[in-house]
Amino acid sequence: MAKIKDIARRISSVKNTRKTTKAMEMVAGARLRRAQSRIEALRPYAERMMELMQEVSRVTEHTSQFPLLEVRDEIRTVAIVLLTGDRGLAGAFNANIIRHGLLLADEMQTQGREVKWFVVGKRGIGTMRFRGMEIKESIQGITDRPKYTDAEDMAHRIVSAYINGEVDQVHLIYNHFRSAVEQTVTEEIILPLGKELVETVPVTEEERKLQGDFLYEPDSASILSDLLPNYVDTGIYRALLESTASEHGARMTAMRNASEAAEEMVDKLTLDMNKARQAAITQEILEVVGGAEALA
């Protein structure tokens, strides 16, 4: 009888867990829809800004005067920016980012380069500190619903480190959102911007004259000077939104899997309880029959 009570208690506990995971799945799904709509609204803007910067840089002479476009001959120090989450229960979402960052750090150190860490999210910060890594900059509390001002603050810290010569190259690692069940770990070199803007298809003098139909006020160099920091802000903001949507998608999938596992466990425990109850009834019948035969 005690065994049946124990199984019934376990069934009740698993059902309560299933209620929790179901509720978390629904919350993650609602947040995912909001985050996905923000990404879809931002992507065309970010792509058009990149096209505009390429057009302006093509007609701007002496682009080497812009620090953010400077591709340094020798890369001694590399900054690795990790975008993780503030909360867990999202499957391998955080672990994949941290693993990729550590592999990249090993590769950089093998090449004789120093690594400086910029980490976003409590999970990443906690893991890196546990591993004894020195974190140059850490930001937390923004991953659930990042704002553009959060991206500006983060970009300001990264750009300052780059312009001051503290780092020579900046790698950004985040989860790119594809669907609720698919998030891809993505690595981008966000500084310097020279490879994306300067190292494009060369422009002939004739093409440059044709592009002169566009009027730039005050001038293309001034416009490019204003666009470069904004582009870094937008790029980081886009990565934050991608990471947020990926986290909600990963959590929704993980909670769905947990709910399904709980349902399977309830079914198995129910079967075990029925078997135990049947065995107890059979035992009682045998005892009654045995007692009747003893009295006969």
One Martini backbone bead per residue (centre of mass of N, CA, C, O) as a GRO file, in nm:
protein
  296
    1MET     BB    1   0.057   0.064  -0.018
    2ALA     BB    2   0.302   0.250  -0.006
    3LYS     BB    3   0.374   0.235  -0.307
    4ILE     BB    4   0.119   0.370  -0.417
    5LYS     BB    5   0.159   0.641  -0.270
    6ASP     BB    6   0.430   0.709  -0.397
    7ILE     BB    7   0.332   0.717  -0.691
    8ALA     BB    8   0.109   0.930  -0.651
    9ARG     BB    9   0.307   1.150  -0.560
   10ARG     BB   10   0.473   1.157  -0.823
   11ILE     BB   11   0.244   1.229  -1.013
   12SER     BB   12   0.175   1.500  -0.882
   13SER     BB   13   0.455   1.628  -0.924
   14VAL     BB   14   0.469   1.603  -1.237
   15LYS     BB   15   0.213   1.768  -1.295
   16ASN     BB   16   0.319   2.032  -1.177
   17THR     BB   17   0.558   2.055  -1.369
   18ARG     BB   18   0.389   2.062  -1.628
   19LYS     BB   19   0.246   2.328  -1.567
   20THR     BB   20   0.501   2.501  -1.563
   21THR     BB   21   0.611   2.435  -1.851
   22LYS     BB   22   0.360   2.531  -2.001
   23ALA     BB   23   0.368   2.824  -1.904
   24MET     BB   24   0.657   2.884  -2.012
   25GLU     BB   25   0.590   2.827  -2.307
   26MET     BB   26   0.378   3.052  -2.343
   27VAL     BB   27   0.556   3.291  -2.265
   28ALA     BB   28   0.780   3.243  -2.477
   29GLY     BB   29   0.591   3.267  -2.722
   30ALA     BB   30   0.503   3.561  -2.678
   31ARG     BB   31   0.792   3.682  -2.680
   32LEU     BB   32   0.873   3.580  -2.957
   33ARG     BB   33   0.670   3.741  -3.128
   34ARG     BB   34   0.779   4.018  -3.049
   35ALA     BB   35   1.077   3.976  -3.133
   36GLN     BB   36   1.023   3.902  -3.430
   37SER     BB   37   0.892   4.173  -3.514
   38ARG     BB   38   1.147   4.346  -3.454
   39ILE     BB   39   1.334   4.212  -3.657
   40GLU     BB   40   1.167   4.252  -3.917
   41ALA     BB   41   1.183   4.569  -3.889
   42LEU     BB   42   1.510   4.596  -3.887
   43ARG     BB   43   1.649   4.452  -4.124
   44PRO     BB   44   1.600   4.654  -4.363
   45TYR     BB   45   1.747   4.891  -4.229
   46ALA     BB   46   2.029   4.760  -4.201
   47GLU     BB   47   2.068   4.696  -4.503
   48ARG     BB   48   2.037   4.990  -4.608
   49MET     BB   49   2.268   5.112  -4.446
   50MET     BB   50   2.490   4.946  -4.577
   51GLU     BB   51   2.446   5.048  -4.865
   52LEU     BB   52   2.492   5.349  -4.802
   53MET     BB   53   2.783   5.323  -4.698
   54GLN     BB   54   2.900   5.208  -4.959
   55GLU     BB   55   2.828   5.447  -5.138
   56VAL     BB   56   2.982   5.666  -4.977
   57SER     BB   57   3.267   5.525  -4.971
   58ARG     BB   58   3.313   5.532  -5.285
   59VAL     BB   59   3.310   5.875  -5.281
   60THR     BB   60   3.533   5.863  -5.060
   61GLU     BB   61   3.815   6.006  -4.965
   62HIS     BB   62   4.024   5.898  -4.735
   63THR     BB   63   3.917   5.654  -4.536
   64SER     BB   64   4.166   5.631  -4.332
   65GLN     BB   65   4.062   5.866  -4.131
   66PHE     BB   66   3.885   5.637  -4.013
   67PRO     BB   67   3.907   5.439  -3.740
   68LEU     BB   68   3.676   5.216  -3.813
   69LEU     BB   69   3.845   5.149  -4.101
   70GLU     BB   70   4.097   5.044  -3.968
   71VAL     BB   71   4.334   4.815  -4.086
   72ARG     BB   72   4.548   4.644  -3.911
   73ASP     BB   73   4.847   4.491  -3.952
   74GLU     BB   74   4.849   4.428  -3.637
   75ILE     BB   75   4.718   4.166  -3.424
   76ARG     BB   76   4.719   4.158  -3.067
   77THR     BB   77   4.410   4.233  -2.989
   78VAL     BB   78   4.107   4.062  -2.888
   79ALA     BB   79   3.760   4.097  -2.901
   80ILE     BB   80   3.499   3.919  -2.720
   81VAL     BB   81   3.151   3.902  -2.786
   82LEU     BB   82   2.895   3.792  -2.567
   83LEU     BB   83   2.556   3.664  -2.623
   84THR     BB   84   2.359   3.613  -2.356
   85GLY     BB   85   2.165   3.521  -2.089
   86ASP     BB   86   1.985   3.569  -1.776
   87ARG     BB   87   1.860   3.285  -1.830
   88GLY     BB   88   1.753   2.973  -1.826
   89LEU     BB   89   1.586   2.713  -1.968
   90ALA     BB   90   1.735   2.694  -2.295
   91GLY     BB   91   1.918   2.478  -2.318
   92ALA     BB   92   2.201   2.542  -2.543
   93PHE     BB   93   2.220   2.849  -2.580
   94ASN     BB   94   2.462   2.935  -2.390
   95ALA     BB   95   2.670   2.706  -2.439
   96ASN     BB   96   2.729   2.763  -2.741
   97ILE     BB   97   2.852   3.044  -2.706
   98ILE     BB   98   3.078   2.976  -2.506
   99ARG     BB   99   3.217   2.758  -2.674
  100HIS     BB  100   3.286   2.937  -2.917
  101GLY     BB  101   3.452   3.148  -2.761
  102LEU     BB  102   3.672   2.951  -2.652
  103LEU     BB  103   3.772   2.854  -2.927
  104LEU     BB  104   3.856   3.133  -3.029
  105ALA     BB  105   4.056   3.195  -2.802
  106ASP     BB  106   4.248   2.962  -2.860
  107GLU     BB  107   4.317   3.054  -3.147
  108MET     BB  108   4.432   3.333  -3.074
  109GLN     BB  109   4.652   3.233  -2.871
  110THR     BB  110   4.804   3.060  -3.077
  111GLN     BB  111   4.869   3.344  -3.242
  112GLY     BB  112   4.952   3.555  -3.001
  113ARG     BB  113   4.679   3.664  -2.882
  114GLU     BB  114   4.493   3.874  -2.706
  115VAL     BB  115   4.211   3.844  -2.475
  116LYS     BB  116   3.895   4.019  -2.457
  117TRP     BB  117   3.604   4.048  -2.255
  118PHE     BB  118   3.256   4.074  -2.365
  119VAL     BB  119   2.963   4.042  -2.155
  120VAL     BB  120   2.628   3.923  -2.201
  121GLY     BB  121   2.485   3.807  -1.934
  122LYS     BB  122   2.465   3.610  -1.656
  123ARG     BB  123   2.555   3.336  -1.768
  124GLY     BB  124   2.821   3.425  -1.895
  125ILE     BB  125   2.948   3.566  -1.652
  126GLY     BB  126   2.946   3.325  -1.458
  127THR     BB  127   3.111   3.125  -1.630
  128MET     BB  128   3.369   3.298  -1.678
  129ARG     BB  129   3.436   3.336  -1.377
  130PHE     BB  130   3.454   3.034  -1.306
  131ARG     BB  131   3.700   3.006  -1.524
  132GLY     BB  132   3.887   3.275  -1.472
  133MET     BB  133   3.795   3.513  -1.638
  134GLU     BB  134   3.864   3.828  -1.763
  135ILE     BB  135   3.638   4.098  -1.754
  136LYS     BB  136   3.604   4.402  -1.899
  137GLU     BB  137   3.289   4.374  -1.989
  138SER     BB  138   2.955   4.403  -1.833
  139ILE     BB  139   2.612   4.296  -1.911
  140GLN     BB  140   2.286   4.324  -1.753
  141GLY     BB  141   1.925   4.317  -1.790
  142ILE     BB  142   1.864   4.320  -2.141
  143THR     BB  143   1.764   4.042  -2.289
  144ASP     BB  144   1.449   4.041  -2.290
  145ARG     BB  145   1.436   4.381  -2.374
  146PRO     BB  146   1.598   4.542  -2.583
  147LYS     BB  147   1.747   4.853  -2.641
  148TYR     BB  148   1.897   5.098  -2.816
  149THR     BB  149   2.051   5.217  -2.571
  150ASP     BB  150   2.200   4.954  -2.506
  151ALA     BB  151   2.359   4.944  -2.771
  152GLU     BB  152   2.502   5.216  -2.739
  153ASP     BB  153   2.654   5.151  -2.481
  154MET     BB  154   2.803   4.905  -2.591
  155ALA     BB  155   2.934   5.044  -2.838
  156HIS     BB  156   3.095   5.258  -2.682
  157ARG     BB  157   3.287   5.060  -2.540
  158ILE     BB  158   3.401   4.924  -2.795
  159VAL     BB  159   3.497   5.175  -2.954
  160SER     BB  160   3.686   5.287  -2.739
  161ALA     BB  161   3.878   5.042  -2.733
  162TYR     BB  162   3.957   5.071  -3.034
  163ILE     BB  163   4.056   5.369  -3.055
  164ASN     BB  164   4.263   5.337  -2.802
  165GLY     BB  165   4.410   5.042  -2.862
  166GLU     BB  166   4.314   4.789  -2.687
  167VAL     BB  167   4.198   4.693  -2.966
  168ASP     BB  168   4.208   4.538  -3.311
  169GLN     BB  169   3.956   4.339  -3.270
  170VAL     BB  170   3.599   4.244  -3.323
  171HIS     BB  171   3.400   3.984  -3.187
  172LEU     BB  172   3.071   3.855  -3.258
  173ILE     BB  173   2.858   3.644  -3.049
  174TYR     BB  174   2.557   3.478  -3.166
  175ASN     BB  175   2.215   3.409  -3.209
  176HIS     BB  176   2.055   3.320  -3.495
  177PHE     BB  177   1.737   3.368  -3.612
  178ARG     BB  178   1.503   3.130  -3.771
  179SER     BB  179   1.353   2.963  -3.540
  180ALA     BB  180   1.218   2.803  -3.271
  181VAL     BB  181   1.421   2.538  -3.355
  182GLU     BB  182   1.637   2.754  -3.489
  183GLN     BB  183   1.978   2.828  -3.396
  184THR     BB  184   2.264   3.023  -3.496
  185VAL     BB  185   2.587   3.042  -3.460
  186THR     BB  186   2.744   3.369  -3.474
  187GLU     BB  187   3.026   3.527  -3.646
  188GLU     BB  188   3.154   3.867  -3.615
  189ILE     BB  189   3.325   4.141  -3.759
  190ILE     BB  190   3.276   4.474  -3.639
  191LEU     BB  191   3.594   4.529  -3.598
  192PRO     BB  192   3.661   4.649  -3.856
  193LEU     BB  193   3.485   4.801  -4.146
  194GLY     BB  194   3.671   4.778  -4.400
  195LYS     BB  195   3.593   4.507  -4.537
  196GLU     BB  196   3.293   4.604  -4.608
  197LEU     BB  197   3.365   4.898  -4.744
  198VAL     BB  198   3.653   4.908  -4.889
  199GLU     BB  199   3.664   4.593  -4.989
  200THR     BB  200   3.547   4.644  -5.271
  201VAL     BB  201   3.464   4.711  -5.566
  202PRO     BB  202   3.616   4.882  -5.779
  203VAL     BB  203   3.622   5.223  -5.887
  204THR     BB  204   3.588   5.398  -6.150
  205GLU     BB  205   3.593   5.707  -6.285
  206GLU     BB  206   3.327   5.676  -6.438
  207GLU     BB  207   3.159   5.575  -6.197
  208ARG     BB  208   3.210   5.821  -6.018
  209LYS     BB  209   3.065   6.022  -6.208
  210LEU     BB  210   2.788   5.882  -6.200
  211GLN     BB  211   2.767   5.912  -5.880
  212GLY     BB  212   2.748   6.235  -5.894
  213ASP     BB  213   2.428   6.262  -5.894
  214PHE     BB  214   2.479   6.267  -5.602
  215LEU     BB  215   2.396   6.464  -5.323
  216TYR     BB  216   2.604   6.587  -5.056
  217GLU     BB  217   2.497   6.694  -4.725
  218PRO     BB  218   2.770   6.838  -4.703
  219ASP     BB  219   2.942   6.558  -4.720
  220SER     BB  220   3.055   6.239  -4.744
  221ALA     BB  221   3.249   6.242  -4.498
  222SER     BB  222   3.045   6.343  -4.287
  223ILE     BB  223   2.838   6.119  -4.325
  224LEU     BB  224   3.027   5.882  -4.260
  225SER     BB  225   3.101   5.977  -3.973
  226ASP     BB  226   2.799   5.938  -3.871
  227LEU     BB  227   2.735   5.639  -3.969
  228LEU     BB  228   2.936   5.450  -3.831
  229PRO     BB  229   2.830   5.449  -3.535
  230ASN     BB  230   2.536   5.374  -3.614
  231TYR     BB  231   2.606   5.100  -3.736
  232VAL     BB  232   2.711   4.971  -3.480
  233ASP     BB  233   2.455   5.004  -3.317
  234THR     BB  234   2.269   4.844  -3.512
  235GLY     BB  235   2.427   4.578  -3.513
  236ILE     BB  236   2.395   4.524  -3.209
  237TYR     BB  237   2.089   4.542  -3.193
  238ARG     BB  238   2.034   4.311  -3.385
  239ALA     BB  239   2.182   4.094  -3.218
  240LEU     BB  240   2.004   4.123  -2.966
  241LEU     BB  241   1.738   4.042  -3.105
  242GLU     BB  242   1.829   3.768  -3.204
  243SER     BB  243   1.900   3.656  -2.923
  244THR     BB  244   1.623   3.689  -2.791
  245ALA     BB  245   1.462   3.512  -2.987
  246SER     BB  246   1.635   3.259  -2.946
  247GLU     BB  247   1.582   3.225  -2.646
  248HIS     BB  248   1.273   3.192  -2.659
  249GLY     BB  249   1.278   2.954  -2.855
  250ALA     BB  250   1.451   2.763  -2.680
  251ARG     BB  251   1.260   2.767  -2.434
  252MET     BB  252   1.006   2.664  -2.570
  253THR     BB  253   1.128   2.394  -2.662
  254ALA     BB  254   1.223   2.294  -2.382
  255MET     BB  255   0.938   2.301  -2.247
  256ARG     BB  256   0.803   2.108  -2.442
  257ASN     BB  257   0.988   1.868  -2.385
  258ALA     BB  258   0.926   1.859  -2.080
  259SER     BB  259   0.620   1.810  -2.107
  260GLU     BB  260   0.642   1.545  -2.266
  261ALA     BB  261   0.809   1.395  -2.052
  262ALA     BB  262   0.596   1.420  -1.827
  263GLU     BB  263   0.372   1.263  -1.970
  264GLU     BB  264   0.529   0.999  -1.994
  265MET     BB  265   0.572   0.964  -1.686
  266VAL     BB  266   0.277   0.952  -1.606
  267ASP     BB  267   0.206   0.702  -1.770
  268LYS     BB  268   0.412   0.513  -1.632
  269LEU     BB  269   0.316   0.556  -1.336
  270THR     BB  270   0.027   0.465  -1.382
  271LEU     BB  271   0.099   0.179  -1.465
  272ASP     BB  272   0.250   0.107  -1.203
  273MET     BB  273   0.006   0.156  -1.016
  274ASN     BB  274  -0.184  -0.052  -1.141
  275LYS     BB  275   0.002  -0.293  -1.088
  276ALA     BB  276   0.015  -0.256  -0.779
  277ARG     BB  277  -0.289  -0.275  -0.730
  278GLN     BB  278  -0.330  -0.555  -0.855
  279ALA     BB  279  -0.131  -0.700  -0.666
  280ALA     BB  280  -0.280  -0.629  -0.403
  281ILE     BB  281  -0.549  -0.766  -0.473
  282THR     BB  282  -0.435  -1.048  -0.523
  283GLN     BB  283  -0.319  -1.082  -0.238
  284GLU     BB  284  -0.589  -1.059  -0.088
  285ILE     BB  285  -0.726  -1.300  -0.222
  286LEU     BB  286  -0.517  -1.511  -0.133
  287GLU     BB  287  -0.563  -1.466   0.171
  288VAL     BB  288  -0.862  -1.539   0.177
  289VAL     BB  289  -0.836  -1.823   0.058
  290GLY     BB  290  -0.633  -1.928   0.266
  291GLY     BB  291  -0.820  -1.885   0.514
  292ALA     BB  292  -1.054  -2.067   0.417
  293GLU     BB  293  -0.887  -2.331   0.398
  294ALA     BB  294  -0.803  -2.336   0.703
  295LEU     BB  295  -1.111  -2.363   0.808
  296ALA     BB  296  -1.197  -2.635   0.653
   0.00000   0.00000   0.00000
